[in-house]
Amino acid sequence: MPTSLTAAEQVSLLKWLDTVAEPRVEQYMQLLSMINGHTPEKPTVPAFEWFAESLRAHR
């Protein structure tokens, strides 16, 4: 975890990472892309999960 972040900022960052690492959120965004005629992005959940776990391990 970056030492320049306050405790509140660390909690906020991890909360945000948990939100973007939620598979249902990603599926929703992919569906919106398809409905709007765009190609869905490649899955990012595994990378965000890894990043969040890494930050938690170094707290």
Secondary structure, 3 states (H helix, E strand, C coil): CCCCCCHHHHHHHHHHHHHHCCHHHHHHHHHHHHHCCCCCCCCCHHHHHHHHHHHHHCC
